[in-house]
């Protein structure tokens, strides 16, 4: 469902993404972990078509993001860490607007909204201006709008930012349910326990490369650790830092 | 999963197009912004409404009087009015070009909505079309507001038929398209080849070149009294020669002016011809960029978000950056203190926290080229005009004219300052935005932060306004008493205008918005501008009326020291009140703000 092939991105002289190849099949919940400036957000931006790769390609549901952008984007949804919402609209107007941009009929929009709005406890806020909503509520509105058209691929950057534990649980449950129904989830997070709990597979990014990928168990085995995934993550990234230092790379 | 997504490749859908959806969203948002005015104080709304109506009425009155005066000039009135119209539209076209370029760049490449739309199944062509329309309207509404009183006055002076006025609206709508097209095309093209810094450098260079060109084009030519008495036509001919560029027939401003002029004279055929020329160009170029520039916009957007700094590619800048890193005794890559830290640390006058805040504000202002470029442009033009006054000392030898020009210069300087404080000082507090917690929770306290912003802005702008007014006094050859009078007045005005902007900025903060233009365009910003303008108007009139030098054209009025002193005292009290009240209210609100 997601195919990244030798993806490279340069920002001037900086090689932010350094030849990433990855396939995430239909229905898989894939979590991306990595230290800051590891290339996670840049990879996501290339995946959703916000920036072009310097070389390589990204495909969503079989469509190349650069050469068939509309086909690819209509099959995916992207929720950034601080999503853009129109402040003067109400959540319902925003959700409907997003559905219309995805060319859904009014009946389909209502059907989708009927399911998602109660799940995310948005009934109370549905007709109030977005400008007055808390960050967590805005995040729930953005996720609802993004899930409305039942995307085949769901890309989300730091989904739990601003969410209280109750709503974080709901988001996790909904995403997991959708993944089980066939939606591919590509999630970037710094909250390792979320990845440990949710992900079918985890990819660890470091200096623009995927240095480890596998189920949480496989990563633990590789790192020779047990217990929390955090230990495996730290062991793997520290090993990479040591390797870089030994090779003379600037940390 | 429900399969709600139709095959987008087919793109057969009966619903509204993405462009219409975006238009609808914008209309709803705008309408709600209007409705939100109901939540504001009715008194303040009435003040703003009165100001707007007052501006339109005053501008109309001035234009009407001016045009009537010029049109009565024996034998040449019509020609002068015509040239005035052509020159005005030529200048406005140039200003619209710059405005469209800056706004298009920001709107296309530094806008969160654009990023949001780029992640949706909306064609890049549609996104570009939407942003083009939005930028053109944003860049042009003020132009329509400015030009409307002039065109009404022009119509009345020329006794035009009723259909002139609706036609002018159509012509204005066509006229704003071409600068919009040029601005959007230029911003996309420049964004493809220049990074943000390079773009800013080019913009500033362009503005400087424009000012230099204007200085050259409108350089004053000495006119003797004999010329004015005996060879008026020759003098006017020289004046017209300098403005002949506005009659270049391939300028869109020429088509606009020619259409307006011909219609007012009843030459409907010629007017229609020029209107059609404008329409055909607007349609052709509008259609061209709306159908073809989408991919180029996406390419430019990608480059804007993908490149390193332009300057960092060059060896000299790389070496300089390397030199700035870590002194010889430091193991960490920390930059050394720069000249600003050294300057502010001189003498140990400023406490470390004060120094840190002042340095932060100064650095942020300096690094936002669009801020100081606009400031430099506004005050640069005023400076050029004041310096040119030295050529007119022979004509300005009457005390009345000297005094009038001095008051006008002071008023112009204060008005410039009011736009500056509203545009840049007012949003300062709001721009702290999500960072407000940092200074809010620091031991320095928010109240002191607001005070610091006030003092910093006041002293920084005083250097410019006082400098210009002293220059004006010098160029006009005024004596020390006059100079002290005007210098003192503009100093008071500078502190008052900054107090209004800082106070209202704290009173009406908008922490959600990161774009200063949008913060200023809200209720608080509009109120700040209105209050500043009203204060300047009242202040200058008060000073002029009681001035021993200003009011009597023949200087027959006797100097009444008591009257002059009392009016200056009233002016100072008025200034204190106008500045103190908003600042006090702002500080009180800040002191109780819950972060």
Boltz contact constraints between the chains, C-beta under 6 A:
constraints:
  - contact:
      token1: [A, 11]
      token2: [B, 306]
      max_distance: 6.0
  - contact:
      token1: [A, 11]
      token2: [B, 308]
      max_distance: 6.0
  - contact:
      token1: [A, 12]
      token2: [B, 307]
      max_distance: 6.0
  - contact:
      token1: [A, 12]
      token2: [B, 308]
      max_distance: 6.0
  - contact:
      token1: [A, 13]
      token2: [B, 308]
      max_distance: 6.0
  - contact:
      token1: [A, 48]
      token2: [B, 119]
      max_distance: 6.0
  - contact:
      token1: [A, 50]
      token2: [B, 118]
      max_distance: 6.0
  - contact:
      token1: [A, 51]
      token2: [B, 302]
      max_distance: 6.0
  - contact:
      token1: [A, 51]
      token2: [B, 305]
      max_distance: 6.0
  - contact:
      token1: [A, 51]
      token2: [B, 306]
      max_distance: 6.0
  - contact:
      token1: [A, 52]
      token2: [B, 302]
      max_distance: 6.0
  - contact:
      token1: [A, 70]
      token2: [B, 8]
      max_distance: 6.0
  - contact:
      token1: [A, 70]
      token2: [B, 121]
      max_distance: 6.0
  - contact:
      token1: [A, 71]
      token2: [B, 8]
      max_distance: 6.0
  - contact:
      token1: [A, 71]
      token2: [B, 9]
      max_distance: 6.0
  - contact:
      token1: [A, 73]
      token2: [B, 121]
      max_distance: 6.0
  - contact:
      token1: [A, 74]
      token2: [B, 8]
      max_distance: 6.0
  - contact:
      token1: [A, 74]
      token2: [B, 121]
      max_distance: 6.0
  - contact:
      token1: [A, 78]
      token2: [B, 119]
      max_distance: 6.0
  - contact:
      token1: [A, 84]
      token2: [B, 112]
      max_distance: 6.0
  - contact:
      token1: [A, 84]
      token2: [B, 113]
      max_distance: 6.0
  - contact:
      token1: [A, 84]
      token2: [B, 116]
      max_distance: 6.0
  - contact:
      token1: [A, 86]
      token2: [B, 25]
      max_distance: 6.0
  - contact:
      token1: [A, 88]
      token2: [B, 29]
      max_distance: 6.0
  - contact:
      token1: [A, 88]
      token2: [B, 32]
      max_distance: 6.0
  - contact:
      token1: [A, 97]
      token2: [B, 25]
      max_distance: 6.0
  - contact:
      token1: [A, 100]
      token2: [B, 15]
      max_distance: 6.0
  - contact:
      token1: [A, 100]
      token2: [B, 21]
      max_distance: 6.0
  - contact:
      token1: [A, 101]
      token2: [B, 18]
      max_distance: 6.0
  - contact:
      token1: [A, 101]
      token2: [B, 120]
      max_distance: 6.0
  - contact:
      token1: [A, 103]
      token2: [B, 6]
      max_distance: 6.0
  - contact:
      token1: [A, 103]
      token2: [B, 13]
      max_distance: 6.0
  - contact:
      token1: [A, 104]
      token2: [B, 4]
      max_distance: 6.0
  - contact:
      token1: [A, 108]
      token2: [B, 4]
      max_distance: 6.0
  - contact:
      token1: [A, 149]
      token2: [B, 4]
      max_distance: 6.0
  - contact:
      token1: [A, 149]
      token2: [B, 5]
      max_distance: 6.0
  - contact:
      token1: [A, 150]
      token2: [B, 1]
      max_distance: 6.0
  - contact:
      token1: [A, 150]
      token2: [B, 2]
      max_distance: 6.0
  - contact:
      token1: [A, 150]
      token2: [B, 4]
      max_distance: 6.0
  - contact:
      token1: [A, 181]
      token2: [B, 1]
      max_distance: 6.0
  - contact:
      token1: [A, 182]
      token2: [B, 1]
      max_distance: 6.0
